[in-house]
Amino acid sequence: MAAYQLPVRSVEIGGRCIKVYFNGKLDDCWGQYCRDGEFIELGPDVDSLKTFRDTMRHEMLHAAISVSGLNHILNDNLEEALVRALENLFLPAIDKLDQRLGLMKKTPS
């Protein structure tokens, strides 16, 4: 299902250009960050702006951990736990602060 057009093809993290690709064969997850090639690939379940945003935030956190070098001291389970904590606790708090300050109107749907 390649009908969904990716809104962006790359993001910059720590001064590095991280390419974003659609992978229609990625069926076991919504997305993944690939350290070796420094790219994010998104699966076919990423079919709306909200799903794109949520998945990109998650994968961009993985990319930031990798670019920072923290991935060398974290095992995969600990890295995933850290990403989920930031994704589910910190990022929503930032979004609410932005809304209160009038910097963000509403969450994409």
C-alpha positions as CSV (number, residue, x, y, z in Angstrom):
1,M,0.0,0.0,0.0
2,A,2.2,2.8,-1.3
3,A,-0.7,5.2,-1.6
4,Y,0.4,7.4,1.3
5,Q,2.9,10.1,0.2
6,L,5.6,10.8,2.8
7,P,5.5,14.5,3.9
8,V,9.3,14.6,4.2
9,R,12.1,12.6,2.8
10,S,14.7,13.5,5.4
11,V,15.3,15.0,8.8
12,E,18.4,16.4,10.4
13,I,19.6,15.1,13.8
14,G,22.8,16.2,15.4
15,G,23.9,17.7,12.1
16,R,23.4,14.5,10.2
17,C,20.9,14.0,7.4
18,I,18.7,11.0,8.1
19,K,16.8,9.9,5.0
20,V,13.3,8.6,5.3
21,Y,12.0,5.8,3.1
22,F,8.8,3.9,2.6
23,N,9.2,0.1,2.8
24,G,6.0,-1.7,1.8
25,K,7.5,-5.0,3.0
26,L,8.1,-3.8,6.6
27,D,5.2,-5.7,8.1
28,D,6.4,-6.5,11.7
29,C,6.5,-2.8,12.9
30,W,5.5,0.7,11.8
31,G,9.1,1.9,11.3
32,Q,12.7,1.4,12.2
33,Y,15.9,3.4,12.4
34,C,18.8,1.7,10.7
35,R,22.1,2.7,12.4
36,D,24.4,1.4,9.6
37,G,22.8,3.4,6.8
38,E,21.5,6.2,9.0
39,F,18.0,6.1,7.6
40,I,14.4,5.6,8.8
41,E,12.2,3.2,7.0
42,L,8.4,3.3,7.4
43,G,6.0,0.4,6.9
44,P,2.6,0.3,5.1
45,D,0.7,0.9,8.4
46,V,2.0,4.5,8.3
47,D,-0.9,5.8,6.3
48,S,-1.9,9.1,7.9
49,L,-0.2,12.3,9.0
50,K,-0.8,11.4,12.7
51,T,0.7,7.9,12.3
52,F,3.6,9.4,10.3
53,R,4.3,12.0,13.0
54,D,4.0,9.5,15.9
55,T,6.2,7.0,14.1
56,M,8.8,9.6,13.1
57,R,9.0,10.9,16.6
58,H,9.8,7.4,17.9
59,E,12.3,6.6,15.2
60,M,13.9,10.1,15.5
61,L,14.5,9.4,19.2
62,H,16.3,6.2,18.2
63,A,18.4,8.2,15.7
64,A,19.3,10.8,18.3
65,I,20.4,8.1,20.7
66,S,22.6,6.6,18.0
67,V,24.0,9.9,16.8
68,S,24.9,10.8,20.4
69,G,26.7,7.6,20.9
70,L,24.4,6.4,23.8
71,N,23.6,3.3,21.8
72,H,27.0,2.0,22.7
73,I,26.1,1.8,26.4
74,L,22.5,0.7,26.0
75,N,21.2,-2.7,25.1
76,D,18.3,-2.9,22.7
77,N,15.7,-3.4,25.5
78,L,17.0,-0.5,27.5
79,E,17.1,1.8,24.5
80,E,13.5,0.9,23.6
81,A,12.4,1.6,27.2
82,L,14.1,5.0,27.1
83,V,12.6,5.9,23.8
84,R,9.1,4.9,25.0
85,A,9.5,6.9,28.2
86,L,10.4,10.0,26.3
87,E,7.8,9.4,23.7
88,N,4.9,8.8,26.1
89,L,5.9,11.1,29.0
90,F,8.2,13.9,27.8
91,L,6.9,14.7,24.3
92,P,3.3,15.0,25.4
93,A,4.3,17.4,28.1
94,I,6.2,19.5,25.6
95,D,3.2,19.5,23.3
96,K,0.9,20.7,26.1
97,L,3.4,23.4,27.0
98,D,3.5,24.5,23.4
99,Q,-0.3,24.6,23.3
100,R,-0.5,26.7,26.5
101,L,2.0,29.1,25.0
102,G,0.1,29.3,21.7
103,L,2.9,27.7,19.7
104,M,0.9,24.7,18.6
105,K,-2.7,24.8,17.7
106,K,-3.6,21.1,17.9
107,T,-2.2,17.6,17.4
108,P,-2.4,16.4,13.7
109,S,-5.2,14.0,13.0
